[in-house]
Amino acid sequence: MACIAGPRGTPSASVLIDVGCWKFYRDLECSTRVMKALGYPIRPLGILLVFFLTSTYAMETVILNYSSRNLSTVPSDLPSSAHGVDLSQNQIQTLRNHDFIKTPSLSFLNLSKNMLGDIDMDTFVSTPVLEKLDLSYNRLQNLSNQQYLHHARSLQYLDLSSNKFGVMALGTEFSKLTNLQWLGLSADTIQNDDFASISDLFLQTLFIQAQNVAHYEKGSLTGLKAEKVSIVMSNTPTDHPIIIDALASFKEVELSWLYDPEDFLRDLVMRRATIRAEHLHLSAVRSSWIVMTAFFNSVLMSPIRQFSLSNLTLTAMNGGQLVLQNYFLDSFSVRQSSVTVFIFQQRVLYDFFINMPAKNLTLTQSPIVHMTCPAAVSIIQILDLSDCALTEKVFSKGLHEECDTLTNLEMLVLKGNNLRHLLPLTLRVKLMSSLRYVDFSQNSLTYEEDQGRCTWPSKVNHMDLSSNVFDQNVFKCLPSTIAILNLQNNQITAVPANISSLDFLRVLDLSSNRLLDLSDCLGYPNLQKFVMRWNSLHVPSPGALKTCPHLTVLDISHNPYICTCPLRDFTTLIDSKGTLAGPKAWKNHRIALAHWPEGYRCSYPEYWRHAKLQNFSLPEITCNAGLLAATILVPAFTIIIVVGMLCRQLDVPWYLGMIWKWTRAKHRARIVQQQPEELQGVYYHAFISYSQRNSDWVKSQLLPKLEGEDSATIRNGLRICHHERDFIPGKTIVHNILRCIEQSRCCVFVLSSHFVQSDWCHYELYFASHQRLTRGMDNIILILLEPLPSYIIPSKYHHLKAMMARRTYLEWPQDKAKQRMFWANLRAVLQADLPTPLEREGE
């Protein structure tokens, strides 16, 4: 979080902390710097908080946080620049007429959870722009005498709930609050005409804390004008008439804290009473399955079109009704539901919800492990089952029988579940003929080509497969009709060249993967937007984009660019507006770079680190120093290139390198043999350290080649210390590691991306480094099993980075013809005359 402030009196001292919401931050160091910069005294009882609000113009907004300071009065030294003051959770009993006289810009004031019993009528005379006022949880006693509101006519938010009001009789001063949008109230008694003073106001939300209502007169709410009413219930007989009036008076009704509620809707439906509510939301409900199923059916029979429920707790699962099918809803939503009983027929619950006649069905953040298939063709068009515990068996009707009743489904969301394999999911959805949008994000999905061919519905054109563990094989399991594809946050290293033609693909998002360069568009020639943010692009190759004739937007921001001569060639193609013009071969094809220039910065070399690519430049002579010498050295260079190409073709450099390593190893072995005293207590030729994920290679390749593959070679093989075989049971892991390192002549480390993620591998490397210093012997051998760029090595592996920078390591060749030389080289390094097992026992 950045904290920036200009000197006191400057017109625009800006601080970027949050956007578009009221949030309080308690960063004392940042706040102190801002207070000093603005010239205010530093006081222990106030923390200055600054944040940026969106509006028609940029402005500095200062919020003073005096919350929980045990204050009995409003501080007298409030700065005139304050736009907000938080005085909640103190001991303030009275507001005086001069408390806010110095804060003409005050627009937000929080006085909740104090002991307020009296507010002077002139308290807010000096705050003409006050918009948000929270007076909840105080000791105010008379709603008909809130005279201070006469001077607060700009209020948009006013919370007076949870006070000591006996009667809900609003005074005439409320009628002057013509800008009011949110009003919170509470009282012990609610009667007709209590809301008469605000009958001409149109509120967005009316909040009523009804937990302490002892008496309610029927019809009291009917004269109000509000888009939504939110009521916290008391779970007493007074709830029923309140609910009836709320449903008859407001389009959107929210009821909270219902414990074992009666089916208040059924009676209204049967009597055909007036129900104006179109959207009913229940929260914090605790009931039984039999009561809730009856209530859901009553919702279906009512004029309510949208129903939502959150924080549902089912205390009993016996009984229950079947869902009615002669009615329908526009939307039905259940979030954060739970069941307190452990044993019940789960299929009953699944069947009830999946057969709900609603166009939009949502069941999220609930511990359901399966969802059945509708018994008949369903009207569901949008189905959201996010953040549950579903597996690939979702909707399955049995072996080789798939769900065929979700033919109207257009959008399916299964993000945040326990999905592992993509192929079975394609079988689950293949009969959903209307399906267009699929969201399988935030799972652990994979796909391998040998699993089989994927079959998708013919209309799928938008897929979200982000935050899974896909590699490049996922491109072979995509529908040919796909138009928008989100594959960000996976493990894709490259786009395969032989993918099937995705002619309709227009938007492709490959952010946060492992891509090393720009991909061509041969598999998706009509691509219009390509996103490759947060990958490993060092020097993009714009030549690949010539296969993208329709590409208009390219986002390759936030990549670790290496600002050297090759990148200079790329940056010269970008104009000041962030448009990639390309070479002449593009024929006026121009591509806009998204997030230019802020998102494009150098990561290397250190001199250019964090510099914008827009400002990166190198002198012409730096990148073209051979222009003058070219005419002289062309023949020599030609010969060198020809020889180099031949050497490269014949792998001469590799063989020379291996011979050099073998020669050095033999020389080192002779030196070691001439100093046998250094081998005292050494019984193994090598101790092998590796990540458990590379164990297959170690067991199938390394150990057999070094120890011997048959009885003839085992006799002359090396003695290798392998932890699965040579660790002593009962000893600690650290003790076993130290003993094996001390008794081994060399330590062989099998390096890979998994190695640097293992804490035990780190310990073994650390102990081996210290043992090398103790013995004075260079006994560490590094085997690079796969490419390992330095930037993916964690900082705690600084020993490994240093060793890789200054010592030669062995690289495992993929070419089998080179592997014999590799093993010969490694054996030469490890070969030494060590005490035999019999000699060891004697010692």
C-alpha positions in Angstrom: 0.0 0.0 0.0 1.5 3.3 -1.1 1.3 6.3 1.1 2.0 9.7 -0.6 1.1 13.1 0.6 2.0 16.6 -0.6 2.8 19.6 1.6 0.1 21.3 3.5 -2.0 23.6 1.3 -1.3 21.8 -2.0 -4.6 21.4 -4.0 -4.1 17.7 -4.8 -2.0 15.7 -2.4 -3.1 12.2 -3.6 -2.9 8.9 -1.8 -3.8 5.6 -3.5 -5.2 3.2 -0.9 -8.6 2.1 -2.1 -11.1 2.9 -4.8 -14.8 3.4 -4.6 -15.6 2.2 -1.1 -15.3 3.4 2.5 -12.6 1.3 4.1 -10.5 2.0 7.3 -6.9 1.2 7.4 -4.7 1.3 10.5 -1.2 1.7 9.0 0.3 3.9 11.7 3.6 4.5 10.0 1.9 5.6 6.7 -0.6 7.8 8.6 2.1 9.5 10.6 4.0 10.4 7.4 0.8 11.9 5.9 0.0 13.9 9.1 3.5 15.4 9.1 3.3 16.2 5.4 0.0 18.0 5.9 1.4 19.9 8.9 -0.9 18.4 11.5 0.4 17.5 15.1 1.0 13.9 15.8 -1.4 12.8 18.5 -1.6 9.2 20.0 -5.3 9.1 19.9 -5.8 9.6 16.2 -4.6 7.8 13.2 -4.9 9.7 9.9 -6.1 7.5 7.1 -6.2 8.6 3.5 -7.8 7.0 0.5 -8.9 7.9 -3.1 -12.6 8.0 -4.0 -13.9 7.8 -7.5 -15.9 10.8 -8.6 -16.1 13.2 -11.5 -12.8 14.6 -10.4 -9.8 13.3 -8.3 -9.8 14.6 -4.7 -8.0 13.9 -1.5 -10.2 12.3 1.2 -9.1 12.4 4.8 -10.7 10.1 7.4 -9.8 10.4 11.0 -10.1 7.2 13.0 -10.8 7.7 16.7 -12.6 4.4 17.1 -12.2 2.5 20.4 -10.3 5.4 22.1 -12.5 5.6 25.3 -13.4 9.1 24.4 -16.2 10.9 26.3 -16.4 13.9 24.0 -15.7 14.7 20.4 -12.1 15.9 20.0 -11.8 19.6 19.7 -8.9 19.6 17.3 -10.4 18.0 14.3 -8.7 19.4 11.1 -10.8 21.4 8.7 -9.7 19.1 5.8 -11.4 16.0 7.4 -13.9 14.4 5.1 -14.8 11.6 7.5 -14.6 10.9 11.2 -14.9 7.5 12.8 -15.9 7.9 16.5 -17.4 4.5 17.0 -17.1 2.4 20.1 -16.4 5.2 22.6 -18.2 6.7 25.6 -19.6 9.8 24.1 -22.9 10.8 25.7 -23.7 14.2 24.2 -23.1 16.0 20.9 -22.7 19.8 21.3 -23.4 22.5 18.8 -19.6 23.3 18.3 -18.3 19.8 18.0 -18.0 19.9 14.2 -17.8 23.6 13.6 -14.2 23.2 12.2 -15.1 20.5 9.7 -17.1 22.1 6.8 -16.1 19.3 4.4 -17.3 16.4 6.6 -19.3 13.9 4.6 -19.0 10.8 6.7 -19.6 10.4 10.4 -19.7 7.2 12.4 -20.9 7.5 16.0 -22.2 3.9 16.4 -21.8 2.0 19.7 -21.5 5.0 22.0 -23.7 6.2 24.8 -25.4 9.1 23.0 -28.6 10.3 24.6 -28.7 13.9 23.6 -27.8 15.7 20.3 -27.9 19.5 20.1 -30.1 20.7 17.3 -27.3 22.9 15.9 -24.7 20.1 15.9 -24.6 19.8 12.1 -25.0 23.5 11.2 -21.4 23.6 10.0 -21.5 20.3 8.0 -23.6 21.1 4.9 -22.2 18.2 2.8 -22.8 15.4 5.4 -24.0 12.4 3.5 -23.5 9.4 5.8 -24.4 9.4 9.4 -24.3 6.3 11.6 -26.0 6.7 15.1 -26.8 3.0 15.7 -26.4 1.2 19.0 -26.8 4.3 21.2 -29.3 5.6 23.8 -31.4 8.0 21.8 -35.0 7.9 23.0 -37.4 10.0 21.0 -37.7 9.5 17.2 -40.2 12.4 16.9 -37.6 14.9 18.3 -34.4 14.5 16.2 -34.1 18.2 15.6 -30.5 18.0 14.5 -31.7 16.6 11.2 -33.0 20.0 10.1 -29.4 20.9 9.4 -28.4 17.6 7.7 -30.5 17.7 4.5 -27.7 16.3 2.4 -28.0 12.9 4.1 -28.1 9.9 1.9 -27.4 7.3 4.6 -28.9 7.4 8.1 -28.8 4.6 10.6 -30.7 5.1 13.8 -31.3 1.4 14.6 -30.6 -0.3 17.9 -31.4 2.7 20.1 -33.9 3.1 23.0 -36.8 4.3 20.9 -40.1 3.3 22.4 -42.3 4.2 19.5 -41.5 4.4 15.8 -43.0 7.8 15.4 -40.8 9.8 13.0 -40.8 13.6 13.4 -41.5 16.1 10.7 -37.7 16.7 10.4 -37.4 13.4 8.5 -39.6 14.8 5.7 -36.8 17.3 4.8 -34.3 14.6 4.0 -35.1 14.5 0.3 -31.8 13.0 -0.7 -32.1 10.0 1.7 -31.6 6.6 0.1 -30.8 4.3 3.1 -32.6 4.5 6.4 -32.2 2.2 9.4 -34.7 2.3 12.3 -35.9 0.3 15.4 -38.5 0.7 18.1 -40.5 -1.3 20.6 -43.8 -0.3 19.1 -44.8 0.3 15.5 -48.1 1.9 14.8 -50.1 3.3 11.8 -49.0 6.8 10.8 -45.5 6.3 12.4 -44.0 6.8 9.0 -46.3 9.5 7.8 -43.5 12.1 7.7 -41.5 10.1 5.1 -44.5 9.0 3.0 -43.4 11.3 0.2 -39.8 10.1 0.2 -38.6 7.3 -2.1 -35.9 5.2 -0.4 -33.7 2.6 -2.0 -33.5 0.6 1.2 -35.4 0.7 4.5 -33.7 -1.3 7.3 -35.8 -2.2 10.4 -34.2 -3.9 13.4 -37.3 -5.7 14.7 -35.8 -8.0 17.3 -37.2 -5.9 20.2 -40.6 -5.1 18.7 -43.3 -5.9 21.3 -46.3 -4.5 19.4 -46.9 -4.0 15.7 -50.1 -2.5 14.3 -51.2 -4.1 11.1 -50.7 -1.9 8.0 -48.0 0.3 9.5 -45.6 -0.4 6.6 -48.1 -0.1 3.8 -47.7 3.7 3.2 -43.9 3.6 2.8 -42.1 4.1 -0.6 -39.0 2.0 -0.9 -37.4 -0.3 -3.4 -36.3 -2.7 -0.7 -37.0 -3.5 2.9 -34.6 -5.4 5.1 -35.9 -6.7 8.4 -34.2 -8.5 11.3 -36.9 -10.7 12.8 -37.6 -11.3 16.5 -39.0 -14.9 16.1 -42.1 -13.9 18.1 -45.8 -13.7 17.0 -45.2 -10.1 16.0 -43.2 -11.3 13.0 -46.2 -12.5 11.1 -48.1 -9.2 10.5 -44.7 -7.4 9.8 -43.9 -10.0 7.1 -47.4 -9.8 5.6 -47.2 -6.0 5.3 -43.6 -6.1 3.9 -44.6 -8.6 1.2 -47.6 -6.4 0.3 -45.7 -3.1 0.1 -42.2 -3.6 -1.3 -40.8 -5.2 -4.5 -37.7 -6.6 -2.7 -38.0 -8.1 0.8 -35.1 -9.3 2.9 -35.8 -11.2 6.2 -33.0 -12.2 8.5 -32.6 -14.4 11.6 -35.5 -16.8 11.1 -35.5 -19.8 13.5 -38.0 -22.5 12.6 -40.2 -20.1 10.6 -43.8 -20.9 9.9 -44.9 -21.0 6.3 -46.1 -17.5 6.2 -46.5 -17.6 2.4 -48.8 -20.5 2.2 -51.6 -18.7 4.0 -51.2 -15.6 1.8 -51.3 -17.7 -1.3 -54.4 -19.7 -0.3 -56.2 -16.5 0.6 -54.9 -14.8 -2.6 -53.8 -11.9 -0.5 -51.8 -9.1 -2.1 -48.1 -9.9 -2.6 -46.2 -7.1 -4.3 -42.8 -8.6 -3.6 -41.0 -9.9 -6.7 -37.7 -10.8 -4.9 -37.6 -12.5 -1.5 -34.3 -13.0 0.2 -33.9 -14.9 3.5 -30.7 -14.9 5.5 -29.5 -16.7 8.6 -32.3 -19.3 8.6 -32.4 -22.3 10.9 -35.1 -24.9 10.2 -35.9 -28.4 9.2 -36.1 -30.0 5.7 -39.9 -30.6 5.9 -40.6 -27.0 6.8 -38.2 -25.6 4.1 -39.5 -27.8 1.3 -43.1 -26.7 2.1 -41.9 -23.1 2.1 -40.1 -23.4 -1.2 -43.3 -24.8 -2.8 -45.3 -21.8 -1.4 -42.7 -19.5 -3.0 -43.4 -21.3 -6.3 -47.2 -20.7 -5.9 -46.8 -17.0 -5.0 -46.2 -14.0 -7.4 -42.5 -14.0 -6.2 -40.2 -14.4 -9.2 -36.8 -14.3 -7.6 -36.0 -16.2 -4.4 -32.6 -16.3 -2.7 -31.5 -17.8 0.6 -28.1 -17.5 2.4 -26.7 -19.1 5.6 -29.3 -21.9 5.7 -28.9 -24.5 8.5 -31.0 -27.6 8.3 -31.5 -29.3 11.7 -33.5 -32.3 10.5 -33.8 -34.1 7.2 -36.7 -36.4 7.7 -39.9 -36.0 5.7 -40.1 -33.2 3.1 -42.2 -32.6 0.0 -41.5 -33.0 -3.6 -41.0 -29.8 -5.6 -44.0 -28.6 -7.5 -43.7 -28.6 -11.3 -46.7 -26.5 -12.3 -45.1 -23.2 -11.5 -41.7 -21.6 -12.2 -39.3 -18.9 -10.9 -36.9 -16.6 -12.7 -34.2 -17.4 -10.2 -33.7 -19.6 -7.2 -30.5 -19.3 -5.2 -29.2 -21.0 -2.0 -25.7 -20.0 -0.7 -23.8 -21.2 2.3 -26.1 -24.0 3.4 -25.3 -26.8 5.9 -26.9 -29.8 7.5 -26.3 -30.6 11.2 -27.3 -34.3 10.9 -24.8 -36.8 9.5 -26.9 -39.6 8.2 -29.7 -38.8 5.7 -30.8 -39.6 2.2 -28.7 -37.1 0.3 -30.4 -38.0 -3.0 -33.6 -36.5 -1.7 -31.9 -33.2 -1.3 -30.2 -33.3 -4.6 -33.4 -34.3 -6.5 -35.4 -31.5 -4.9 -33.0 -28.7 -6.0 -32.2 -30.0 -9.5 -35.9 -30.4 -10.2 -36.6 -26.9 -9.1 -38.5 -25.2 -12.0 -36.3 -22.1 -12.2 -34.5 -20.5 -15.2 -31.6 -19.5 -13.0 -30.6 -22.1 -10.3 -27.8 -21.4 -7.9 -26.5 -23.7 -5.1 -23.1 -22.6 -4.0 -20.7 -22.6 -1.0 -22.3 -25.8 0.3 -20.7 -29.2 1.1 -22.6 -31.2 -1.5 -20.6 -34.0 -3.2 -23.0 -34.8 -6.0 -25.9 -33.5 -8.1 -28.4 -35.7 -9.8 -30.0 -35.3 -13.2 -33.6 -33.8 -13.5 -36.3 -36.4 -13.8 -37.8 -34.6 -16.8 -36.7 -32.0 -19.3 -35.7 -29.0 -17.1 -36.3 -25.3 -17.8 -33.0 -24.4 -16.2 -31.0 -22.1 -18.4 -28.3 -21.0 -15.9 -26.9 -23.5 -13.3 -24.3 -22.4 -10.8 -22.8 -25.1 -8.5 -19.7 -23.2 -7.5 -17.6 -23.8 -4.4 -19.0 -27.1 -3.4 -17.3 -30.6 -3.3 -18.5 -32.0 -6.6 -16.5 -34.6 -8.6 -16.6 -35.6 -12.3 -19.6 -37.9 -11.5 -21.9 -34.9 -11.3 -25.2 -35.4 -13.2 -24.2 -39.0 -14.0 -27.1 -41.4 -14.1 -25.0 -44.5 -14.0 -22.6 -46.5 -16.1 -22.7 -45.4 -19.8 -25.8 -43.3 -19.1 -25.6 -39.5 -19.2 -28.0 -36.8 -18.2 -30.3 -36.0 -21.1 -32.8 -33.6 -19.4 -30.7 -30.4 -19.2 -31.3 -29.6 -22.9 -32.3 -26.0 -22.1 -29.1 -25.3 -20.1 -27.1 -22.4 -21.6 -24.6 -21.6 -18.8 -22.9 -24.2 -16.4 -20.7 -23.0 -13.6 -18.7 -25.6 -11.6 -15.8 -23.5 -10.3 -14.1 -24.2 -7.0 -15.0 -28.0 -6.7 -13.0 -31.2 -6.6 -12.9 -31.8 -10.4 -9.7 -33.7 -11.5 -10.1 -34.9 -15.1 -11.6 -33.0 -18.0 -12.5 -35.9 -20.3 -15.3 -37.3 -18.0 -16.8 -33.8 -17.7 -17.1 -33.6 -21.5 -19.2 -36.8 -21.3 -21.4 -35.3 -18.5 -22.3 -32.3 -20.7 -22.3 -33.8 -24.2 -26.1 -34.1 -24.2 -26.7 -30.5 -23.0 -27.5 -29.3 -26.5 -28.1 -25.6 -25.7 -25.0 -25.2 -23.6 -23.0 -22.1 -24.6 -20.9 -21.1 -21.5 -18.8 -23.4 -19.3 -16.9 -22.4 -16.2 -14.7 -25.2 -14.7 -12.2 -22.8 -13.1 -10.5 -23.1 -9.7 -10.3 -26.9 -9.8 -7.4 -29.4 -10.3 -8.3 -30.4 -13.9 -5.9 -32.1 -16.2 -6.1 -33.7 -19.6 -3.8 -36.3 -21.3 -4.3 -37.2 -25.0 -4.2 -40.9 -24.2 -7.3 -40.6 -22.1 -9.5 -40.4 -25.1 -11.2 -37.9 -27.4 -13.3 -35.1 -26.0 -16.8 -34.5 -27.2 -18.6 -31.2 -26.5 -22.1 -29.9 -27.3 -22.2 -28.1 -30.6 -23.0 -24.6 -29.3 -20.3 -24.1 -26.6 -18.5 -20.9 -27.4 -17.2 -19.5 -24.1 -15.1 -21.5 -21.6 -13.3 -20.6 -18.4 -10.7 -23.2 -17.5 -8.5 -20.9 -15.4 -6.7 -21.9 -12.2 -6.3 -25.6 -13.0 -3.2 -27.7 -13.7 -3.5 -28.0 -17.5 -0.5 -28.3 -19.8 -0.5 -27.8 -23.5 -2.5 -31.0 -24.1 -5.6 -29.1 -23.1 -5.7 -27.5 -26.6 -6.5 -31.0 -28.0 -9.7 -31.2 -25.8 -11.5 -28.0 -26.9 -14.7 -27.6 -28.9 -14.2 -26.3 -32.4 -16.9 -23.7 -31.8 -15.1 -22.0 -29.0 -14.9 -18.2 -29.3 -13.7 -17.0 -25.9 -11.2 -19.2 -23.9 -9.7 -18.4 -20.5 -6.7 -20.6 -19.6 -4.9 -18.3 -17.2 -3.1 -19.6 -14.2 -2.3 -23.1 -15.5 1.0 -24.9 -16.4 1.1 -24.3 -20.2 4.7 -23.9 -21.5 3.8 -23.7 -25.2 0.9 -23.8 -27.6 1.1 -27.0 -29.7 1.6 -26.5 -33.4 -0.6 -29.5 -34.4 -3.8 -28.4 -32.6 -7.1 -28.7 -34.5 -8.3 -25.6 -36.2 -10.2 -23.3 -33.8 -11.5 -21.0 -36.5 -14.1 -19.3 -34.3 -11.7 -18.4 -31.4 -11.6 -14.6 -31.0 -10.3 -14.1 -27.4 -7.5 -16.3 -25.8 -6.3 -15.6 -22.3 -3.0 -17.4 -21.3 -2.1 -15.2 -18.4 0.0 -16.6 -15.5 1.4 -19.7 -17.3 4.9 -20.7 -18.3 5.1 -19.4 -21.8 8.6 -18.3 -23.1 7.7 -16.6 -26.3 4.8 -15.3 -28.4 2.7 -18.0 -30.0 1.6 -18.0 -33.6 -2.1 -18.1 -34.7 -2.0 -21.1 -37.1 -4.5 -23.0 -35.0 -6.8 -20.0 -34.5 -6.4 -17.7 -37.5 -9.3 -15.4 -36.5 -8.0 -14.5 -33.1 -8.7 -10.8 -32.2 -7.5 -10.5 -28.6 -4.5 -12.4 -27.2 -3.6 -12.1 -23.4 -0.2 -13.4 -22.2 0.3 -11.5 -19.0 2.5 -12.8 -16.1 4.4 -15.4 -18.2 8.1 -15.8 -18.8 8.5 -13.7 -22.0 12.1 -12.2 -22.0 12.3 -11.1 -25.6 9.1 -11.5 -27.7 9.4 -12.5 -31.3 7.0 -10.4 -33.3 7.4 -12.6 -36.3 4.9 -15.0 -34.9 2.2 -12.4 -35.1 2.3 -12.3 -38.9 0.0 -15.4 -38.7 -2.6 -13.4 -36.8 -4.2 -11.1 -39.5 -7.2 -10.3 -37.3 -5.4 -9.6 -34.0 -6.2 -6.1 -32.7 -5.3 -6.3 -29.0 -2.2 -8.0 -27.5 -1.6 -8.0 -23.8 2.0 -9.2 -22.9 2.4 -6.9 -19.8 4.0 -7.9 -16.5 6.6 -10.2 -18.1 10.3 -10.3 -17.0 11.7 -8.5 -20.0 15.5 -8.6 -20.5 16.4 -5.2 -21.8 19.3 -5.9 -24.2 19.8 -5.6 -27.9 17.3 -8.2 -29.0 14.5 -6.5 -27.1 15.5 -3.2 -28.7 14.5 -4.6 -32.0 11.0 -5.3 -30.6 10.5 -2.0 -28.8 11.3 -0.1 -32.0 8.1 -1.5 -33.5 6.0 0.2 -30.8 4.9 3.8 -31.2 4.1 6.3 -28.5 0.5 5.3 -28.2 1.4 1.6 -27.5 0.6 0.4 -31.0 2.7 -2.5 -32.4 3.2 -1.6 -36.1 5.3 -4.5 -37.2 7.6 -4.9 -40.2 6.6 -4.1 -43.8 5.4 -7.7 -44.3 2.4 -6.9 -42.0 0.9 -4.6 -44.6 -0.4 -1.9 -42.3 -1.6 -4.4 -39.7 -1.5 -2.6 -36.3 -2.0 -4.2 -32.9 -2.7 -2.3 -29.7 -0.7 -3.3 -26.6 -2.9 -3.4 -23.6 -1.7 -1.7 -20.4 1.1 0.2 -22.2 3.3 1.6 -20.9 2.9 1.0 -17.2 2.7 -2.8 -17.5 5.9 -3.2 -19.5 9.1 -2.9 -17.5 12.7 -4.3 -17.6 13.7 -7.0 -15.1 17.3 -7.3 -16.3 20.1 -6.0 -16.4 20.2 -4.3 -13.0 20.8 -0.9 -14.6 17.5 -1.0 -16.4 15.5 -2.8 -13.7 12.0 -1.5 -13.3 12.4 0.9 -16.1 9.5 1.2 -18.6 10.1 -0.3 -22.0 8.9 3.0 -23.4 12.0 4.6 -21.9 14.4 1.8 -22.8 17.0 2.6 -25.5 20.5 1.6 -26.4 23.0 3.5 -28.7 23.2 2.2 -32.2 26.9 1.3 -31.8 26.1 -0.9 -28.8 24.1 -3.3 -31.0 25.9 -2.8 -34.3 29.6 -2.6 -33.3 30.6 -4.9 -36.2 29.3 -2.7 -39.0 32.7 -1.3 -39.9 34.5 -4.6 -39.6 31.9 -6.6 -41.5 33.6 -6.1 -44.9 36.9 -7.4 -43.5 35.7 -10.2 -41.4 33.0 -11.6 -43.6 35.1 -14.4 -45.0 36.4 -15.4 -41.5 32.9 -15.2 -40.1 31.7 -17.4 -43.0 34.2 -20.1 -42.2 33.4 -19.9 -38.5 29.7 -20.1 -39.2 30.2 -23.1 -41.5 32.4 -24.9 -39.0 30.1 -24.0 -36.2 27.1 -25.4 -38.1 29.0 -28.6 -38.8 30.0 -28.9 -35.2 26.5 -28.2 -34.1 25.1 -30.7 -36.6 27.6 -33.3 -35.4 27.2 -32.3 -31.7 31.0 -31.8 -31.5 30.8 -29.2 -28.7 28.9 -31.6 -26.5 31.3 -34.4 -27.0 34.3 -32.1 -26.4 32.7 -30.9 -23.3 32.0 -34.4 -22.0 35.6 -35.5 -22.8 37.0 -32.5 -21.0 34.8 -33.3 -17.9 35.9 -36.9 -18.1 39.6 -36.0 -18.2 39.2 -33.6 -15.3 37.3 -36.3 -13.3 40.1 -38.9 -14.0 42.7 -36.4 -12.9 40.8 -35.6 -9.8 40.3 -39.3 -9.1 44.1 -40.0 -9.2 44.7 -37.2 -6.8 42.2 -38.6 -4.4 43.7 -42.1 -4.7 47.1 -40.7 -3.7 45.6 -39.4 -0.4 43.9 -42.4 1.2 43.8 -40.8 4.6 41.0 -38.5 3.4 38.8 -41.6 2.8 38.8 -42.8 6.4 35.2 -43.4 7.5 34.0 -43.1 3.9 32.0 -46.2 2.8 29.9 -45.0 -0.1 31.0 -43.6 -3.4 28.0 -41.2 -3.4 24.9 -40.1 -1.6 22.0 -39.3 -3.9 19.8 -36.3 -3.1 16.7 -35.7 -5.2 13.0 -34.7 -5.1 10.5 -37.5 -4.6 8.9 -36.6 -7.9 12.1 -37.6 -9.7 12.3 -40.9 -8.0 11.3 -42.8 -11.1 14.3 -41.5 -13.0 16.7 -42.2 -10.1 15.4 -45.8 -9.6 15.1 -46.7 -13.3 18.2 -44.9 -14.6 20.7 -43.6 -12.1 21.0 -46.5 -9.6 21.1 -49.3 -12.2 23.8 -47.5 -14.2 26.0 -46.8 -11.2 25.4 -49.9 -9.0 25.1 -52.4 -11.9 22.2 -53.7 -13.9 22.9 -57.5 -13.5 25.0 -59.9 -11.4 28.1 -59.4 -13.5 28.1 -55.6 -13.3 26.9 -55.3 -9.7 30.2 -56.9 -8.5 32.2 -54.0 -10.0 29.5 -51.4 -9.4 29.7 -48.3 -7.2 28.3 -48.3 -3.7 25.5 -45.7 -3.6 23.8 -44.4 -0.5 20.0 -44.4 -1.2 17.8 -43.1 1.6 15.0 -45.6 1.0 17.5 -48.4 1.6 20.3 -47.0 3.8 18.5 -44.8 6.3 18.6 -46.4 9.8 15.0 -47.0 11.1 14.4 -45.2 14.4 16.8 -42.4 13.8 15.7 -38.9 12.9 15.8 -37.8 9.3 18.4 -35.2 10.0 20.6 -37.7 11.8 20.3 -40.1 8.8 21.1 -37.3 6.4 24.2 -36.2 8.3 25.4 -39.8 8.7 25.0 -40.6 5.0 26.8 -37.4 3.9 29.7 -38.1 6.3 30.1 -41.7 5.0 29.9 -40.8 1.3 32.8 -39.6 -0.8 30.5 -37.5 -3.0 27.1 -36.0 -2.8 25.1 -36.1 -6.1 22.2 -33.6 -6.4 19.6 -34.3 -9.1 18.4 -30.8 -9.9 14.9 -30.0 -11.2 12.0 -27.6 -10.7 10.7 -30.0 -8.0 14.1 -30.1 -6.2 14.1 -26.4 -5.4 10.6 -26.7 -4.0 11.6 -29.4 -1.4 12.7 -28.3 2.1 14.5 -31.7 2.7 16.5 -31.2 -0.5 17.5 -27.8 0.8 18.7 -29.3 4.1 20.7 -31.9 2.3 22.4 -29.3 0.1 23.1 -27.2 3.1 24.7 -30.0 5.1 26.7 -31.2 2.1 28.1 -27.6 1.6 29.3 -27.5 5.2 30.8 -31.0 4.9 32.8 -29.9 1.9 34.2 -27.1 3.9 35.0 -29.4 6.8 36.8 -32.0 4.7 38.4 -29.5 2.3 37.2 -31.6 -0.6 35.2 -30.7 -3.6 32.7 -33.5 -3.2 29.5 -32.0 -4.6 28.2 -33.1 -8.1 25.3 -31.4 -9.8 23.1 -33.2 -12.3 20.7 -30.9 -14.2 17.7 -33.2 -15.1 15.8 -30.3 -16.8 16.4 -26.6 -17.6 16.4 -24.6 -14.4 16.5 -20.8 -14.9 17.9 -18.9 -12.0 14.7 -16.8 -11.6 12.6 -19.8 -10.5 15.1 -20.9 -7.9 13.9 -19.6 -4.4 16.1 -17.1 -2.6 16.8 -19.6 0.2 18.8 -21.6 -2.4 21.5 -19.0 -2.6 24.2 -21.7 -2.1 22.8 -23.6 -5.2 22.7 -20.4 -7.3 26.4 -19.7 -6.4 27.5 -23.3 -7.2 25.7 -23.3 -10.5 27.3 -20.0 -11.4 30.9 -21.1 -10.7 31.1 -24.8 -11.2 30.5 -27.2 -14.0 27.5 -29.4 -13.8 26.3 -32.5 -15.8 23.2 -32.1 -18.0 21.1 -35.1 -18.6 20.9 -35.5 -22.4 17.6 -36.5 -24.0 19.4 -38.1 -27.0 20.1 -41.8 -26.1 23.3 -41.8 -28.1 24.8 -39.2 -25.7 23.6 -41.0 -22.6 26.5 -43.6 -22.7 29.0 -40.7 -22.5 27.0 -39.2 -19.7 27.2 -42.4 -17.6 30.9 -42.9 -18.3 31.6 -39.3 -17.3 29.6 -39.7 -14.0 31.2 -43.0 -13.1 34.7 -41.5 -13.7 33.9 -38.7 -11.3 32.6 -41.1 -8.6 35.2 -43.9 -9.0 37.5 -44.3 -6.0 39.1 -47.1 -4.0 37.0 -47.3 -0.8 37.1 -49.8 2.1 35.2 -53.0 1.3 32.2 -54.0 3.3 34.3 -56.5 5.3 36.9 -53.9 6.1 34.1 -51.6 7.2 32.7 -54.2 9.6 36.2 -54.8 11.0 36.6 -51.1 11.8 
